Amino acid sequence: METAFRFIQLASALFLIIAILLQQRGTGLGAAFGGEGNVYRTKRGIEKKLFTLTIILAILFLGSSVGVVFIQ
């Protein structure tokens, strides 16, 4: 059972890293200091699906981490 949790943890960590890196954010550091004009915009299409996938992967990673701790 511990091996399954470790595999789920590893796989979700890798996919979570990929999902985070695929998300678009402004123009880098310039957006942090007000470089981007649109403050609020709605996520649509693939951007929304990627955002939802990132949340699901984060919850899966958290759950598998807690599962590994309780099994040990």
PQR file with spaces between the fields and no chain letter, atoms N, CA, C, O and H, PARSE charges and radii, in Angstrom:
ATOM       1  N    MET     1       0.830   -1.195    0.000 -0.4000 1.5000
ATOM       2  CA   MET     1       0.000    0.000    0.000 -0.0000 2.0000
ATOM       3  C    MET     1       0.872    1.255    0.000  0.5500 1.7000
ATOM       4  O    MET     1       0.556    2.251   -0.651 -0.5500 1.4000
ATOM       5  N    GLU     2       1.965    1.185    0.738 -0.4000 1.5000
ATOM       6  CA   GLU     2       2.867    2.336    0.795 -0.0000 2.0000
ATOM       7  C    GLU     2       3.489    2.596   -0.580  0.5500 1.7000
ATOM       8  O    GLU     2       3.692    3.747   -0.966 -0.5500 1.4000
ATOM       9  H    GLU     2       2.221    0.376    1.267  0.4000 1.0000
ATOM      10  N    THR     3       3.788    1.528   -1.309 -0.4000 1.5000
ATOM      11  CA   THR     3       4.370    1.676   -2.642 -0.0000 2.0000
ATOM      12  C    THR     3       3.395    2.384   -3.586  0.5500 1.7000
ATOM      13  O    THR     3       3.807    3.204   -4.406 -0.5500 1.4000
ATOM      14  H    THR     3       3.623    0.593   -0.995  0.4000 1.0000
ATOM      15  N    ALA     4       2.122    2.071   -3.471 -0.4000 1.5000
ATOM      16  CA   ALA     4       1.114    2.722   -4.312 -0.0000 2.0000
ATOM      17  C    ALA     4       1.044    4.212   -4.003  0.5500 1.7000
ATOM      18  O    ALA     4       0.977    5.039   -4.913 -0.5500 1.4000
ATOM      19  H    ALA     4       1.787    1.404   -2.804  0.4000 1.0000
ATOM      20  N    PHE     5       1.060    4.554   -2.708 -0.4000 1.5000
ATOM      21  CA   PHE     5       1.029    5.964   -2.335 -0.0000 2.0000
ATOM      22  C    PHE     5       2.280    6.697   -2.825  0.5500 1.7000
ATOM      23  O    PHE     5       2.194    7.840   -3.274 -0.5500 1.4000
ATOM      24  H    PHE     5       1.114    3.882   -1.969  0.4000 1.0000
ATOM      25  N    ARG     6       3.411    6.057   -2.742 -0.4000 1.5000
ATOM      26  CA   ARG     6       4.659    6.683   -3.206 -0.0000 2.0000
ATOM      27  C    ARG     6       4.642    6.892   -4.724  0.5500 1.7000
ATOM      28  O    ARG     6       5.106    7.920   -5.218 -0.5500 1.4000
ATOM      29  H    ARG     6       3.480    5.129   -2.377  0.4000 1.0000
ATOM      30  N    PHE     7       4.106    5.915   -5.457 -0.4000 1.5000
ATOM      31  CA   PHE     7       4.014    6.057   -6.906 -0.0000 2.0000
ATOM      32  C    PHE     7       3.059    7.188   -7.278  0.5500 1.7000
ATOM      33  O    PHE     7       3.364    7.998   -8.154 -0.5500 1.4000
ATOM      34  H    PHE     7       3.730    5.080   -5.055  0.4000 1.0000
ATOM      35  N    ILE     8       1.901    7.244   -6.613 -0.4000 1.5000
ATOM      36  CA   ILE     8       0.940    8.315   -6.861 -0.0000 2.0000
ATOM      37  C    ILE     8       1.559    9.668   -6.525  0.5500 1.7000
ATOM      38  O    ILE     8       1.341   10.647   -7.237 -0.5500 1.4000
ATOM      39  H    ILE     8       1.654    6.586   -5.902  0.4000 1.0000
ATOM      40  N    GLN     9       2.323    9.722   -5.449 -0.4000 1.5000
ATOM      41  CA   GLN     9       2.969   10.963   -5.047 -0.0000 2.0000
ATOM      42  C    GLN     9       3.995   11.415   -6.085  0.5500 1.7000
ATOM      43  O    GLN     9       4.048   12.595   -6.432 -0.5500 1.4000
ATOM      44  H    GLN     9       2.500    8.926   -4.870  0.4000 1.0000
ATOM      45  N    LEU    10       4.794   10.501   -6.570 -0.4000 1.5000
ATOM      46  CA   LEU    10       5.812   10.827   -7.565 -0.0000 2.0000
ATOM      47  C    LEU    10       5.178   11.270   -8.881  0.5500 1.7000
ATOM      48  O    LEU    10       5.583   12.274   -9.466 -0.5500 1.4000
ATOM      49  H    LEU    10       4.751    9.543   -6.288  0.4000 1.0000
ATOM      50  N    ALA    11       4.190   10.519   -9.337 -0.4000 1.5000
ATOM      51  CA   ALA    11       3.539   10.852  -10.608 -0.0000 2.0000
ATOM      52  C    ALA    11       2.805   12.187  -10.517  0.5500 1.7000
ATOM      53  O    ALA    11       2.887   13.004  -11.434 -0.5500 1.4000
ATOM      54  H    ALA    11       3.862    9.703   -8.862  0.4000 1.0000
ATOM      55  N    SER    12       2.093   12.409   -9.421 -0.4000 1.5000
ATOM      56  CA   SER    12       1.365   13.672   -9.296 -0.0000 2.0000
ATOM      57  C    SER    12       2.329   14.849   -9.152  0.5500 1.7000
ATOM      58  O    SER    12       2.026   15.948   -9.618 -0.5500 1.4000
ATOM      59  H    SER    12       2.027   11.746   -8.676  0.4000 1.0000
ATOM      60  N    ALA    13       3.478   14.642   -8.521 -0.4000 1.5000
ATOM      61  CA   ALA    13       4.467   15.713   -8.405 -0.0000 2.0000
ATOM      62  C    ALA    13       5.018   16.099   -9.776  0.5500 1.7000
ATOM      63  O    ALA    13       5.153   17.283  -10.083 -0.5500 1.4000
ATOM      64  H    ALA    13       3.724   13.750   -8.143  0.4000 1.0000
ATOM      65  N    LEU    14       5.334   15.104  -10.594 -0.4000 1.5000
ATOM      66  CA   LEU    14       5.862   15.391  -11.926 -0.0000 2.0000
ATOM      67  C    LEU    14       4.830   16.101  -12.800  0.5500 1.7000
ATOM      68  O    LEU    14       5.149   17.088  -13.463 -0.5500 1.4000
ATOM      69  H    LEU    14       5.224   14.142  -10.345  0.4000 1.0000
ATOM      70  N    PHE    15       3.594   15.601  -12.801 -0.4000 1.5000
ATOM      71  CA   PHE    15       2.551   16.223  -13.606 -0.0000 2.0000
ATOM      72  C    PHE    15       2.179   17.608  -13.079  0.5500 1.7000
ATOM      73  O    PHE    15       1.816   18.491  -13.856 -0.5500 1.4000
ATOM      74  H    PHE    15       3.334   14.800  -12.262  0.4000 1.0000
ATOM      75  N    LEU    16       2.267   17.801  -11.756 -0.4000 1.5000
ATOM      76  CA   LEU    16       1.986   19.113  -11.174 -0.0000 2.0000
ATOM      77  C    LEU    16       3.032   20.133  -11.606  0.5500 1.7000
ATOM      78  O    LEU    16       2.695   21.277  -11.910 -0.5500 1.4000
ATOM      79  H    LEU    16       2.561   17.084  -11.124  0.4000 1.0000
ATOM      80  N    ILE    17       4.277   19.734  -11.633 -0.4000 1.5000
ATOM      81  CA   ILE    17       5.347   20.624  -12.096 -0.0000 2.0000
ATOM      82  C    ILE    17       5.117   21.006  -13.553  0.5500 1.7000
ATOM      83  O    ILE    17       5.253   22.173  -13.920 -0.5500 1.4000
ATOM      84  H    ILE    17       4.551   18.805  -11.386  0.4000 1.0000
ATOM      85  N    ILE    18       4.771   20.029  -14.382 -0.4000 1.5000
ATOM      86  CA   ILE    18       4.525   20.304  -15.799 -0.0000 2.0000
ATOM      87  C    ILE    18       3.326   21.234  -15.972  0.5500 1.7000
ATOM      88  O    ILE    18       3.370   22.165  -16.777 -0.5500 1.4000
ATOM      89  H    ILE    18       4.660   19.080  -14.085  0.4000 1.0000
ATOM      90  N    ALA    19       2.253   20.984  -15.217 -0.4000 1.5000
ATOM      91  CA   ALA    19       1.048   21.806  -15.335 -0.0000 2.0000
ATOM      92  C    ALA    19       1.312   23.244  -14.906  0.5500 1.7000
ATOM      93  O    ALA    19       0.801   24.177  -15.525 -0.5500 1.4000
ATOM      94  H    ALA    19       2.216   20.228  -14.563  0.4000 1.0000
ATOM      95  N    ILE    20       2.100   23.430  -13.863 -0.4000 1.5000
ATOM      96  CA   ILE    20       2.423   24.785  -13.410 -0.0000 2.0000
ATOM      97  C    ILE    20       3.285   25.503  -14.434  0.5500 1.7000
ATOM      98  O    ILE    20       3.074   26.685  -14.706 -0.5500 1.4000
ATOM      99  H    ILE    20       2.515   22.671  -13.361  0.4000 1.0000
ATOM     100  N    LEU    21       4.249   24.802  -15.001 -0.4000 1.5000
ATOM     101  CA   LEU    21       5.124   25.440  -15.984 -0.0000 2.0000
ATOM     102  C    LEU    21       4.400   25.779  -17.281  0.5500 1.7000
ATOM     103  O    LEU    21       4.812   26.701  -17.985 -0.5500 1.4000
ATOM     104  H    LEU    21       4.421   23.842  -14.781  0.4000 1.0000
ATOM     105  N    LEU    22       3.339   25.062  -17.613 -0.4000 1.5000
ATOM     106  CA   LEU    22       2.605   25.330  -18.844 -0.0000 2.0000
ATOM     107  C    LEU    22       1.667   26.531  -18.738  0.5500 1.7000
ATOM     108  O    LEU    22       1.227   27.069  -19.754 -0.5500 1.4000
ATOM     109  H    LEU    22       3.005   24.313  -17.041  0.4000 1.0000
ATOM     110  N    GLN    23       1.363   26.948  -17.523 -0.4000 1.5000
ATOM     111  CA   GLN    23       0.453   28.076  -17.363 -0.0000 2.0000
ATOM     112  C    GLN    23       1.142   29.373  -17.745  0.5500 1.7000
ATOM     113  O    GLN    23       2.321   29.575  -17.454 -0.5500 1.4000
ATOM     114  H    GLN    23       1.720   26.511  -16.697  0.4000 1.0000
ATOM     115  N    GLN    24       0.387   30.257  -18.405 -0.4000 1.5000
ATOM     116  CA   GLN    24       0.943   31.533  -18.838 -0.0000 2.0000
ATOM     117  C    GLN    24       0.774   32.572  -17.746  0.5500 1.7000
ATOM     118  O    GLN    24      -0.248   32.627  -17.063 -0.5500 1.4000
ATOM     119  H    GLN    24      -0.571   30.093  -18.641  0.4000 1.0000
ATOM     120  N    ARG    25       1.802   33.392  -17.600 -0.4000 1.5000
ATOM     121  CA   ARG    25       1.762   34.484  -16.641 -0.0000 2.0000
ATOM     122  C    ARG    25       2.400   35.703  -17.262  0.5500 1.7000
ATOM     123  O    ARG    25       3.588   35.662  -17.583 -0.5500 1.4000
ATOM     124  H    ARG    25       2.632   33.346  -18.155  0.4000 1.0000
ATOM     125  N    GLY    26       1.682   36.765  -17.444 -0.4000 1.5000
ATOM     126  CA   GLY    26       2.199   38.056  -17.854 -0.0000 2.0000
ATOM     127  C    GLY    26       3.457   38.020  -18.701  0.5500 1.7000
ATOM     128  O    GLY    26       3.600   37.174  -19.584 -0.5500 1.4000
ATOM     129  H    GLY    26       0.717   36.798  -17.184  0.4000 1.0000
ATOM     130  N    THR    27       4.349   38.927  -18.431 -0.4000 1.5000
ATOM     131  CA   THR    27       5.617   39.003  -19.156 -0.0000 2.0000
ATOM     132  C    THR    27       6.782   38.818  -18.217  0.5500 1.7000
ATOM     133  O    THR    27       7.834   39.431  -18.398 -0.5500 1.4000
ATOM     134  H    THR    27       4.233   39.614  -17.713  0.4000 1.0000
ATOM     135  N    GLY    28       6.609   37.986  -17.226 -0.4000 1.5000
ATOM     136  CA   GLY    28       7.698   37.730  -16.292 -0.0000 2.0000
ATOM     137  C    GLY    28       7.641   38.658  -15.099  0.5500 1.7000
ATOM     138  O    GLY    28       6.573   38.883  -14.531 -0.5500 1.4000
ATOM     139  H    GLY    28       5.754   37.488  -17.079  0.4000 1.0000
ATOM     140  N    LEU    29       8.787   39.197  -14.718 -0.4000 1.5000
ATOM     141  CA   LEU    29       8.889   40.025  -13.521 -0.0000 2.0000
ATOM     142  C    LEU    29       8.212   41.376  -13.707  0.5500 1.7000
ATOM     143  O    LEU    29       7.809   41.993  -12.721 -0.5500 1.4000
ATOM     144  H    LEU    29       9.655   39.014  -15.180  0.4000 1.0000
ATOM     145  N    GLY    30       8.078   41.847  -14.927 -0.4000 1.5000
ATOM     146  CA   GLY    30       7.429   43.123  -15.181 -0.0000 2.0000
ATOM     147  C    GLY    30       5.975   43.143  -14.751  0.5500 1.7000
ATOM     148  O    GLY    30       5.460   44.193  -14.368 -0.5500 1.4000
ATOM     149  H    GLY    30       8.406   41.346  -15.728  0.4000 1.0000
ATOM     150  N    ALA    31       5.302   41.999  -14.806 -0.4000 1.5000
ATOM     151  CA   ALA    31       3.898   41.926  -14.407 -0.0000 2.0000
ATOM     152  C    ALA    31       3.738   42.077  -12.900  0.5500 1.7000
ATOM     153  O    ALA    31       2.679   42.495  -12.433 -0.5500 1.4000
ATOM     154  H    ALA    31       5.720   41.145  -15.117  0.4000 1.0000
ATOM     155  N    ALA    32       4.765   41.744  -12.138 -0.4000 1.5000
ATOM     156  CA   ALA    32       4.687   41.868  -10.681 -0.0000 2.0000
ATOM     157  C    ALA    32       4.668   43.325  -10.244  0.5500 1.7000
ATOM     158  O    ALA    32       4.169   43.636   -9.162 -0.5500 1.4000
ATOM     159  H    ALA    32       5.625   41.404  -12.518  0.4000 1.0000
ATOM     160  N    PHE    33       5.196   44.214  -11.058 -0.4000 1.5000
ATOM     161  CA   PHE    33       5.259   45.629  -10.699 -0.0000 2.0000
ATOM     162  C    PHE    33       4.271   46.465  -11.492  0.5500 1.7000
ATOM     163  O    PHE    33       4.494   47.659  -11.694 -0.5500 1.4000
ATOM     164  H    PHE    33       5.601   43.961  -11.936  0.4000 1.0000
ATOM     165  N    GLY    34       3.191   45.863  -11.941 -0.4000 1.5000
ATOM     166  CA   GLY    34       2.145   46.605  -12.621 -0.0000 2.0000
ATOM     167  C    GLY    34       2.363   46.758  -14.112  0.5500 1.7000
ATOM     168  O    GLY    34       1.785   47.662  -14.715 -0.5500 1.4000
ATOM     169  H    GLY    34       3.010   44.893  -11.777  0.4000 1.0000
ATOM     170  N    GLY    35       3.156   45.930  -14.720 -0.4000 1.5000
ATOM     171  CA   GLY    35       3.426   46.044  -16.139 -0.0000 2.0000
ATOM     172  C    GLY    35       2.287   45.573  -17.021  0.5500 1.7000
ATOM     173  O    GLY    35       2.235   45.917  -18.202 -0.5500 1.4000
ATOM     174  H    GLY    35       3.625   45.195  -14.230  0.4000 1.0000
ATOM     175  N    GLU    36       1.381   44.798  -16.472 -0.4000 1.5000
ATOM     176  CA   GLU    36       0.278   44.271  -17.259 -0.0000 2.0000
ATOM     177  C    GLU    36      -0.978   45.087  -16.989  0.5500 1.7000
ATOM     178  O    GLU    36      -1.304   45.350  -15.832 -0.5500 1.4000
ATOM     179  H    GLU    36       1.423   44.518  -15.513  0.4000 1.0000
ATOM     180  N    GLY    37      -1.686   45.493  -18.037 -0.4000 1.5000
ATOM     181  CA   GLY    37      -2.829   46.382  -17.896 -0.0000 2.0000
ATOM     182  C    GLY    37      -4.094   45.698  -17.415  0.5500 1.7000
ATOM     183  O    GLY    37      -4.864   46.306  -16.670 -0.5500 1.4000
ATOM     184  H    GLY    37      -1.422   45.279  -18.978  0.4000 1.0000
ATOM     185  N    ASN    38      -4.336   44.462  -17.810 -0.4000 1.5000
ATOM     186  CA   ASN    38      -5.577   43.802  -17.408 -0.0000 2.0000
ATOM     187  C    ASN    38      -5.373   43.067  -16.085  0.5500 1.7000
ATOM     188  O    ASN    38      -4.668   42.061  -16.006 -0.5500 1.4000
ATOM     189  H    ASN    38      -3.711   43.968  -18.414  0.4000 1.0000
ATOM     190  N    VAL    39      -6.011   43.603  -15.058 -0.4000 1.5000
ATOM     191  CA   VAL    39      -5.854   43.035  -13.722 -0.0000 2.0000
ATOM     192  C    VAL    39      -6.716   41.795  -13.572  0.5500 1.7000
ATOM     193  O    VAL    39      -6.272   40.795  -13.007 -0.5500 1.4000
ATOM     194  H    VAL    39      -6.584   44.420  -15.121  0.4000 1.0000
ATOM     195  N    TYR    40      -7.948   41.851  -14.073 -0.4000 1.5000
ATOM     196  CA   TYR    40      -8.864   40.725  -13.940 -0.0000 2.0000
ATOM     197  C    TYR    40      -9.278   40.251  -15.325  0.5500 1.7000
ATOM     198  O    TYR    40      -9.742   41.038  -16.150 -0.5500 1.4000
ATOM     199  H    TYR    40      -8.308   42.664  -14.531  0.4000 1.0000
ATOM     200  N    ARG    41      -9.109   38.982  -15.564 -0.4000 1.5000
ATOM     201  CA   ARG    41      -9.587   38.419  -16.818 -0.0000 2.0000
ATOM     202  C    ARG    41     -10.061   36.995  -16.572  0.5500 1.7000
ATOM     203  O    ARG    41      -9.579   36.321  -15.662 -0.5500 1.4000
ATOM     204  H    ARG    41      -8.732   38.343  -14.893  0.4000 1.0000
ATOM     205  N    THR    42     -10.987   36.550  -17.370 -0.4000 1.5000
ATOM     206  CA   THR    42     -11.589   35.234  -17.206 -0.0000 2.0000
ATOM     207  C    THR    42     -10.766   34.190  -17.950  0.5500 1.7000
ATOM     208  O    THR    42     -10.339   34.400  -19.085 -0.5500 1.4000
ATOM     209  H    THR    42     -11.378   37.097  -18.110  0.4000 1.0000
ATOM     210  N    LYS    43     -10.557   33.074  -17.286 -0.4000 1.5000
ATOM     211  CA   LYS    43      -9.861   31.963  -17.925 -0.0000 2.0000
ATOM     212  C    LYS    43     -10.849   31.241  -18.837  0.5500 1.7000
ATOM     213  O    LYS    43     -11.991   30.988  -18.451 -0.5500 1.4000
ATOM     214  H    LYS    43     -10.904   32.904  -16.364  0.4000 1.0000
ATOM     215  N    ARG    44     -10.403   30.913  -20.045 -0.4000 1.5000
ATOM     216  CA   ARG    44     -11.274   30.242  -21.008 -0.0000 2.0000
ATOM     217  C    ARG    44     -10.514   29.137  -21.708  0.5500 1.7000
ATOM     218  O    ARG    44      -9.288   29.172  -21.806 -0.5500 1.4000
ATOM     219  H    ARG    44      -9.476   31.118  -20.358  0.4000 1.0000
ATOM     220  N    GLY    45     -11.251   28.163  -22.191 -0.4000 1.5000
ATOM     221  CA   GLY    45     -10.688   27.099  -23.015 -0.0000 2.0000
ATOM     222  C    GLY    45      -9.650   26.260  -22.300  0.5500 1.7000
ATOM     223  O    GLY    45      -9.863   25.794  -21.180 -0.5500 1.4000
ATOM     224  H    GLY    45     -12.247   28.134  -22.111  0.4000 1.0000
ATOM     225  N    ILE    46      -8.523   26.077  -22.967 -0.4000 1.5000
ATOM     226  CA   ILE    46      -7.461   25.207  -22.446 -0.0000 2.0000
ATOM     227  C    ILE    46      -6.844   25.791  -21.180  0.5500 1.7000
ATOM     228  O    ILE    46      -6.379   25.048  -20.316 -0.5500 1.4000
ATOM     229  H    ILE    46      -8.350   26.455  -23.876  0.4000 1.0000
ATOM     230  N    GLU    47      -6.838   27.119  -21.064 -0.4000 1.5000
ATOM     231  CA   GLU    47      -6.284   27.755  -19.877 -0.0000 2.0000
ATOM     232  C    GLU    47      -7.096   27.385  -18.632  0.5500 1.7000
ATOM     233  O    GLU    47      -6.526   27.144  -17.568 -0.5500 1.4000
ATOM     234  H    GLU    47      -7.217   27.723  -21.766  0.4000 1.0000
ATOM     235  N    LYS    48      -8.413   27.341  -18.763 -0.4000 1.5000
ATOM     236  CA   LYS    48      -9.283   26.976  -17.643 -0.0000 2.0000
ATOM     237  C    LYS    48      -9.111   25.503  -17.282  0.5500 1.7000
ATOM     238  O    LYS    48      -9.066   25.149  -16.103 -0.5500 1.4000
ATOM     239  H    LYS    48      -8.876   27.537  -19.627  0.4000 1.0000
ATOM     240  N    LYS    49      -9.016   24.643  -18.302 -0.4000 1.5000
ATOM     241  CA   LYS    49      -8.833   23.218  -18.045 -0.0000 2.0000
ATOM     242  C    LYS    49      -7.489   22.941  -17.377  0.5500 1.7000
ATOM     243  O    LYS    49      -7.394   22.096  -16.486 -0.5500 1.4000
ATOM     244  H    LYS    49      -9.053   24.930  -19.259  0.4000 1.0000
ATOM     245  N    LEU    50      -6.460   23.649  -17.807 -0.4000 1.5000
ATOM     246  CA   LEU    50      -5.143   23.478  -17.208 -0.0000 2.0000
ATOM     247  C    LEU    50      -5.136   23.953  -15.758  0.5500 1.7000
ATOM     248  O    LEU    50      -4.493   23.342  -14.904 -0.5500 1.4000
ATOM     249  H    LEU    50      -6.536   24.335  -18.530  0.4000 1.0000
ATOM     250  N    PHE    51      -5.850   25.042  -15.480 -0.4000 1.5000
ATOM     251  CA   PHE    51      -5.966   25.559  -14.117 -0.0000 2.0000
ATOM     252  C    PHE    51      -6.680   24.550  -13.220  0.5500 1.7000
ATOM     253  O    PHE    51      -6.253   24.303  -12.092 -0.5500 1.4000
ATOM     254  H    PHE    51      -6.372   25.539  -16.173  0.4000 1.0000
ATOM     255  N    THR    52      -7.764   23.972  -13.725 -0.4000 1.5000
ATOM     256  CA   THR    52      -8.506   22.967  -12.958 -0.0000 2.0000
ATOM     257  C    THR    52      -7.657   21.714  -12.745  0.5500 1.7000
ATOM     258  O    THR    52      -7.667   21.138  -11.658 -0.5500 1.4000
ATOM     259  H    THR    52      -8.111   24.174  -14.641  0.4000 1.0000
ATOM     260  N    LEU    53      -6.933   21.295  -13.760 -0.4000 1.5000
ATOM     261  CA   LEU    53      -6.053   20.135  -13.645 -0.0000 2.0000
ATOM     262  C    LEU    53      -4.966   20.375  -12.600  0.5500 1.7000
ATOM     263  O    LEU    53      -4.609   19.463  -11.854 -0.5500 1.4000
ATOM     264  H    LEU    53      -6.924   21.762  -14.643  0.4000 1.0000
ATOM     265  N    THR    54      -4.447   21.586  -12.545 -0.4000 1.5000
ATOM     266  CA   THR    54      -3.422   21.926  -11.556 -0.0000 2.0000
ATOM     267  C    THR    54      -3.968   21.798  -10.143  0.5500 1.7000
ATOM     268  O    THR    54      -3.281   21.287   -9.258 -0.5500 1.4000
ATOM     269  H    THR    54      -4.737   22.327  -13.151  0.4000 1.0000
ATOM     270  N    ILE    55      -5.190   22.252   -9.923 -0.4000 1.5000
ATOM     271  CA   ILE    55      -5.807   22.140   -8.599 -0.0000 2.0000
ATOM     272  C    ILE    55      -6.030   20.680   -8.233  0.5500 1.7000
ATOM     273  O    ILE    55      -5.767   20.278   -7.099 -0.5500 1.4000
ATOM     274  H    ILE    55      -5.748   22.667  -10.642  0.4000 1.0000
ATOM     275  N    ILE    56      -6.510   19.886   -9.178 -0.4000 1.5000
ATOM     276  CA   ILE    56      -6.752   18.460   -8.920 -0.0000 2.0000
ATOM     277  C    ILE    56      -5.443   17.743   -8.604  0.5500 1.7000
ATOM     278  O    ILE    56      -5.390   16.925   -7.686 -0.5500 1.4000
ATOM     279  H    ILE    56      -6.724   20.212  -10.099  0.4000 1.0000
ATOM     280  N    LEU    57      -4.393   18.041   -9.355 -0.4000 1.5000
ATOM     281  CA   LEU    57      -3.086   17.408   -9.104 -0.0000 2.0000
ATOM     282  C    LEU    57      -2.518   17.825   -7.755  0.5500 1.7000
ATOM     283  O    LEU    57      -1.891   17.013   -7.075 -0.5500 1.4000
ATOM     284  H    LEU    57      -4.435   18.706  -10.101  0.4000 1.0000
ATOM     285  N    ALA    58      -2.725   19.071   -7.359 -0.4000 1.5000
ATOM     286  CA   ALA    58      -2.239   19.527   -6.060 -0.0000 2.0000
ATOM     287  C    ALA    58      -2.964   18.805   -4.925  0.5500 1.7000
ATOM     288  O    ALA    58      -2.339   18.424   -3.935 -0.5500 1.4000
ATOM     289  H    ALA    58      -3.234   19.730   -7.912  0.4000 1.0000
ATOM     290  N    ILE    59      -4.276   18.615   -5.063 -0.4000 1.5000
ATOM     291  CA   ILE    59      -5.042   17.890   -4.049 -0.0000 2.0000
ATOM     292  C    ILE    59      -4.615   16.428   -4.003  0.5500 1.7000
ATOM     293  O    ILE    59      -4.500   15.850   -2.922 -0.5500 1.4000
ATOM     294  H    ILE    59      -4.784   18.924   -5.867  0.4000 1.0000
ATOM     295  N    LEU    60      -4.381   15.830   -5.159 -0.4000 1.5000
ATOM     296  CA   LEU    60      -3.916   14.441   -5.224 -0.0000 2.0000
ATOM     297  C    LEU    60      -2.543   14.295   -4.573  0.5500 1.7000
ATOM     298  O    LEU    60      -2.297   13.334   -3.844 -0.5500 1.4000
ATOM     299  H    LEU    60      -4.474   16.300   -6.037  0.4000 1.0000
ATOM     300  N    PHE    61      -1.651   15.249   -4.837 -0.4000 1.5000
ATOM     301  CA   PHE    61      -0.320   15.217   -4.233 -0.0000 2.0000
ATOM     302  C    PHE    61      -0.404   15.364   -2.712  0.5500 1.7000
ATOM     303  O    PHE    61       0.275   14.647   -1.977 -0.5500 1.4000
ATOM     304  H    PHE    61      -1.851   16.029   -5.430  0.4000 1.0000
ATOM     305  N    LEU    62      -1.230   16.286   -2.252 -0.4000 1.5000
ATOM     306  CA   LEU    62      -1.401   16.479   -0.809 -0.0000 2.0000
ATOM     307  C    LEU    62      -1.982   15.226   -0.158  0.5500 1.7000
ATOM     308  O    LEU    62      -1.525   14.807    0.906 -0.5500 1.4000
ATOM     309  H    LEU    62      -1.782   16.868   -2.850  0.4000 1.0000
ATOM     310  N    GLY    63      -2.978   14.636   -0.790 -0.4000 1.5000
ATOM     311  CA   GLY    63      -3.598   13.430   -0.241 -0.0000 2.0000
ATOM     312  C    GLY    63      -2.644   12.260   -0.188  0.5500 1.7000
ATOM     313  O    GLY    63      -2.645   11.508    0.786 -0.5500 1.4000
ATOM     314  H    GLY    63      -3.350   14.977   -1.654  0.4000 1.0000
ATOM     315  N    SER    64      -1.826   12.089   -1.221 -0.4000 1.5000
ATOM     316  CA   SER    64      -0.868   10.978   -1.203 -0.0000 2.0000
ATOM     317  C    SER    64       0.245   11.229   -0.185  0.5500 1.7000
ATOM     318  O    SER    64       0.761   10.280    0.406 -0.5500 1.4000
ATOM     319  H    SER    64      -1.825   12.700   -2.012  0.4000 1.0000
ATOM     320  N    SER    65       0.615   12.475    0.025 -0.4000 1.5000
ATOM     321  CA   SER    65       1.625   12.792    1.039 -0.0000 2.0000
ATOM     322  C    SER    65       1.114   12.480    2.442  0.5500 1.7000
ATOM     323  O    SER    65       1.831   11.911    3.266 -0.5500 1.4000
ATOM     324  H    SER    65       0.196   13.246   -0.455  0.4000 1.0000
ATOM     325  N    VAL    66      -0.129   12.860    2.698 -0.4000 1.5000
ATOM     326  CA   VAL    66      -0.731   12.555    3.994 -0.0000 2.0000
ATOM     327  C    VAL    66      -0.885   11.053    4.144  0.5500 1.7000
ATOM     328  O    VAL    66      -0.666   10.524    5.234 -0.5500 1.4000
ATOM     329  H    VAL    66      -0.711   13.322    2.029  0.4000 1.0000
ATOM     330  N    GLY    67      -1.256   10.349    3.079 -0.4000 1.5000
ATOM     331  CA   GLY    67      -1.380    8.897    3.130 -0.0000 2.0000
ATOM     332  C    GLY    67      -0.078    8.200    3.459  0.5500 1.7000
ATOM     333  O    GLY    67      -0.070    7.234    4.222 -0.5500 1.4000
ATOM     334  H    GLY    67      -1.433   10.779    2.193  0.4000 1.0000
ATOM     335  N    VAL    68       1.023    8.670    2.897 -0.4000 1.5000
ATOM     336  CA   VAL    68       2.337    8.082    3.191 -0.0000 2.0000
ATOM     337  C    VAL    68       2.704    8.295    4.656  0.5500 1.7000
ATOM     338  O    VAL    68       3.255    7.404    5.301 -0.5500 1.4000
ATOM     339  H    VAL    68       1.016    9.455    2.277  0.4000 1.0000
ATOM     340  N    VAL    69       2.397    9.476    5.174 -0.4000 1.5000
ATOM     341  CA   VAL    69       2.719    9.765    6.580 -0.0000 2.0000
ATOM     342  C    VAL    69       1.911    8.871    7.518  0.5500 1.7000
ATOM     343  O    VAL    69       2.449    8.367    8.503 -0.5500 1.4000
ATOM     344  H    VAL    69       1.949   10.201    4.650  0.4000 1.0000
ATOM     345  N    PHE    70       0.628    8.670    7.225 -0.4000 1.5000
ATOM     346  CA   PHE    70      -0.200    7.841    8.112 -0.0000 2.0000
ATOM     347  C    PHE    70       0.143    6.366    8.015  0.5500 1.7000
ATOM     348  O    PHE    70      -0.012    5.636    8.994 -0.5500 1.4000
ATOM     349  H    PHE    70       0.190    9.080    6.425  0.4000 1.0000
ATOM     350  N    ILE    71       0.606    5.908    6.856 -0.4000 1.5000
ATOM     351  CA   ILE    71       0.959    4.499    6.716 -0.0000 2.0000
ATOM     352  C    ILE    71       2.245    4.188    7.492  0.5500 1.7000
ATOM     353  O    ILE    71       2.381    3.116    8.081 -0.5500 1.4000
ATOM     354  H    ILE    71       0.732    6.501    6.060  0.4000 1.0000
ATOM     355  N    GLN    72       3.177    5.131    7.483 -0.4000 1.5000
ATOM     356  CA   GLN    72       4.435    4.888    8.200 -0.0000 2.0000
ATOM     357  C    GLN    72       4.153    4.982    9.648  0.5500 1.7000
ATOM     358  O    GLN    72       5.058    4.815   10.466 -0.5500 1.4000
ATOM     359  H    GLN    72       3.067    6.002    7.005  0.4000 1.0000
